Amino acid sequence: ATADFTGATVTGLTDNNTYTKIEAKTIVDTQTTTVSFEDCFSSTYRSYFIHVPRVSSRTDGDQILARLISASGDYTSSHYQYALNGYSSGGNEDRANGDAASSWLILDTMDSSSSGSHMANFTGWICNPNTTNSSYCQATLSGGFRNDSDNEWVGFQSGLNIYNNTAFTGIKFYVPASSFQNFVGTIYGVNL
């Protein structure tokens, strides 16, 4: 049996922090190329928490990217900025960055996981996605993945920005060269 907790609230660290489940996605053993949370951002919340405890691609060396969604569809203009800094279990650095990119880089050159043994994960905050004032949408993520080049586990943190004040309504994750093997994720609206 499956329970639907859409609209449920979870009390955070203090009584003033309320997490409201907006949308959840579960994709297991499919060849889905995109996972979209299309109508999750609104003026109701300024901040959103995303929790993705399981994600994997079908092919070694894949990247997972993200684009914001507006009322006009996927936002593909070259206004995305990102900086990812990771450190592997073998002592190697794993870095990536982009300025004036057409998407955000979420995970870089990860090992595939057809067996489910090398699932990646990430969690973080998406701030101001649905505002049209001078605050741009920004995000911070952290997580881990197995690097395809040396099979070491990489822990990472990233900072994401889009220098455009469009009112975004959602976010789409995609694998440009392959497809997802698994994706389990939830977005929460947060009153802070």
Stockholm file with secondary structure:
# STOCKHOLM 1.0

chainA/1-192         ATADFTGATVTGLTDNNTYTKIEAKTIVDTQTTTVSFEDCFSSTYRSYFIHVPRVSSRTDGDQILARLISASGDYTSSHYQYALNGYSSGGNEDRANGDAASSWLILDTMDSSSSGSHMANFTGWICNPNTTNSSYCQATLSGGFRNDSDNEWVGFQSGLNIYNNTAFTGIKFYVPASSFQNFVGTIYGVNL
#=GR chainA/1-192 SS CCCCCTTCEEECSSTTCEEEEEEEEEEESCCCCEEEETTCCCTTCSEEEEEEEEEEESSTTEEEEEEEEETTEECCSSCEEEEEEEEETTSCEEEEEEEEESSEEEEEEECCCSSSTTCEEEEEEEESTTCCSSCCCEEEEEEEEEBTTTCCEEEEEEEEEESCCCCCCEEEEECSSSCEEEEEEEEEEEEC
#=GC SS_cons         CCCCCTTCEEECSSTTCEEEEEEEEEEESCCCCEEEETTCCCTTCSEEEEEEEEEEESSTTEEEEEEEEETTEECCSSCEEEEEEEEETTSCEEEEEEEEESSEEEEEEECCCSSSTTCEEEEEEEESTTCCSSCCCEEEEEEEEEBTTTCCEEEEEEEEEESCCCCCCEEEEECSSSCEEEEEEEEEEEEC
//
